[in-house]
Amino acid sequence: MVEETLERYLPVETEWPPKLHEAMLYSIRAGGKRLRPILTLAACEALGAPKERALPVAAALEMIHTYSLIHDDLPAMDDDALRRGKPTNHTVFGEAIAILAGDALLTEAFRLMARKRHPDVEAKVLIEVMEAIADAAGSKGMAGGQVMDLESEKKKISLADLERLHRNKTGRLIRVSVESGARLGGGSAGEIETLGLYGEKIGLAFQIADDVLDIEGGEEIGKDVGSDLANEKATYPSLMGVQASKDLASKLAEEAVDLLKSFDSKADPLREMARFVVKRRS
Amino acid sequence: MVEETLERYLPVETEWPPKLHEAMLYSIRAGGKRLRPILTLAACEALGAPKERALPVAAALEMIHTYSLIHDDLPAMDDDALRRGKPTNHTVFGEAIAILAGDALLTEAFRLMARKRHPDVEAKVLIEVMEAIADAAGSKGMAGGQVMDLESEKKKISLADLERLHRNKTGRLIRVSVESGARLGGGSAGEIETLGLYGEKIGLAFQIADDVLDIEGGEEIGKDVGSDLANEKATYPSLMGVQASKDLASKLAEEAVDLLKSFDSKADPLREMARFVVKRRS
């Protein structure tokens, strides 16, 4: 459903300017787990609302995530040649187009949310959703987390700093993905807060699992195994050991599931997602 | 008013992460004519509405413009060391922070529009404004225009292509600045369209005047005089000569003023702006 929505709402390659649209679609089509949009749809469903209501926002969140990956991979940032097993955007299209493809995906995300408001979503609610997403993606969220990441390279950082880094760089957008679904699904302030906490916990669990995969993962994770080690990056395993990291990720996932106690079986997809983020092999 | 609004709504440097906020503020404070926000406020006033109603959107438009300048100046793009007479963002803060400062300004622009909706602006109207701005700034607007600009470097292009380039790279955002003010000011569909055409004409006039300034301007324009020539960039003067370029810019400005015929003296600031864009010396 997410794949189909992304294709439907993104410009096609033949539209002017083709090279830019090609680059945007290349990274969107490079795959990935679609974690954020799935969480948005699952949260909307957990509240008993049809997930169609959250589709444009879900797709927009994947576009924002994809823009951040394109920019993070740039030579001036992490300088990565591979992403999801494929050459990174700038490797294929050049740096200038990669920068612009990221810019355009970010812009397109806001355009999509604004132009495809579902008739059952009040304009005021959509504006709240857009504000929360911009807040999570901005200088005090995801972009700030990337600054912190750049500044911590080849430096010893504490576990508290590492957690802060991840909470901003990836956690905030994952949390807001869940919250947005809850808001679009008509959740009460309490439900939005509870689901937000669920999102925060699985966001952190996801990142810890990612660090473990970097050490243990096979080629299927699509980037060089051990690349964090090579880059002297602080990770959970490097700070607390592999087993303790795995235990922490599992504990966070369990806590996330516990938060869903007051929700009925419509929240089962959210429960499954909590288990998936720590059990995945790629 | 615009300066004060930008300072009020942007994060301060001391907020985490300080380096990123410093970089964002550096480029915002580097000055500039504030053409886009002034046009937004003037269009709102032309319709008899208080300009305060359009202030957050006006400030957001300047943030979007500033993000585009930071990214355009990057080594992978135009590789400019000076902008408005000051070292460019990446020269001062490094490429990585400059990319992120641009990203964060773009994100912040949407956040600002969403979180500071004026009570007299309906939520639906604000969403329309945000959509139109995202459309003008995105892949089929400003970002697309920058791709075209990169592709036309050191190439002979026709006058029609040059006009298309400018219409997208700078024209769309200038036009939507006027349209946004008109929409926020409660304009009718006809008034929004007329003011949009006014914006389109002065946007093009502005760009032609810019090309002329690059040849004739003194140091006050803040970049090296003759830099377009040095970069072998197609410009209006290079394609049609200096005098014909000046004549065309004046003609467009006059046509823009003519479009305002049905508006009363409240549109005088818009009339003055049309004259300013072709008469300015920097």
Interface residues (C-beta under 8 A of the other chain):
Chain A: P11 E15 W16 P17 K19 L20 H21 M24 Y67 H71 L74 A76 M77 G94 E95 A96 I97 I99 L100 G102 D103 A104 L106 T107 E108 F110 R111 A114 R115 R117 E122 A123 K124 L126 I127 E128 M130 E131 A134 D135 A137 G138 S139 K140 A143 G144 Q146 V147 M148 L150 E151
Chain B: P11 E15 W16 P17 K19 L20 H21 M24 Y67 H71 L74 A76 M77 G94 E95 A96 I97 I99 L100 G102 D103 A104 L106 T107 E108 F110 R111 A114 R115 R117 E122 A123 K124 L126 I127 E128 M130 E131 A134 D135 A137 G138 S139 K140 A143 G144 Q146 V147 M148 L150 E151
